[in-house]
Every structure is written in structure tokens, then in C-alpha cells.
Amino acid sequence: MNELYFRIMKLQAKIEKNTNNSKLLKASVGGCIFFIFCYSLTSSNISEKQDILTKFIWIIIMIVLVGAFFLDSYYIRKNKEYEFEIYETEVEDLKNKKRKAEMRGEVLPDYVLNKECVMPTEVVSLPIGYYSIMLVIGIIIRIELIH
């Protein structure tokens, strides 16, 4: 019984860790976009040498943006896997309790008999909206840097 709760708590801790990592990743991407925005505001008279540096910084930030999207998607998919694992664990525990009670001839309490394990949805909602907005903002900033 305690082993079951420890497994569920471990999975919930992993979900919480992935959620926090996802939030940190989104904040980092927002910081990168803010950095390039501030850099573009301060560089009104760009020399040729600074223009190459600006292009390099913009390319690096766009690569970071795409990488962050894939990493964030990974965290979301892993969370969904952990949710299904928790569900399967709860269902298996409920079946074991009913089977043991039936074998022993015992009557289970109503809260165990009436317990329903809610299956998580299979829909994985990726953060496409957030990262596409960040990408559009990055492109707009780059267009502004050219002029």
C-alpha cells in the first residue's frame, strides 16, 4: 500500500519538475526575445561590423527558440506519459484490492467499491501558440534592425 503511494508521489514529483522546467524555459525564451529587442533599440547607427554581430545574435536566438520548442514539447509529452502511468497504477491497485477481497470473502468499504479512476485525456497540447508568437516577435525585431 505504501509502495503504491510512493510510486504515485514519485511520478507526481516528476510531473512537477517537468512543469517547472517548462515554465523556466518559456521565461528564458521571453528573456532572449527581450534581450534582442533591447539590443535593437540601442543600435540605431549600426556599422558593418555590428551588423554582422546583430545577424549572428538573431540567428542564435532563433535557433534557441526552435530548440526550446522541441524541449518544451518533450517535457509536455513526458508529463502525459507520467499521467497515464499514474492512472494505470491506480487501476491496477483497485483491481488487486477487489480481487483480494473476493478471495478472502471480505466486503470492501463503499469508497473503494465506488472509486472510479479518471483516465487522462490523450490530447497533448503543445505550446505552439507561445513559440509562434515569440518567433513572429523575433522576425519583426529583425525587420526593424534592417531599417
Secondary structure, 3 states (H helix, E strand, C coil): CHHHHHHHHHHHHHHHHHHHHHHHHHHHHHHHHHHHHHHHHHCCCCCHHHHHHHHHHHHHHHHHHHHHHHHHHHHHHHHHHHHHHHHHHHHHHHHHHHHHHHHHCCCCCHHHHCCCCCCCCCCCCCCHHHHHHHHHHHHHHHHHHHC
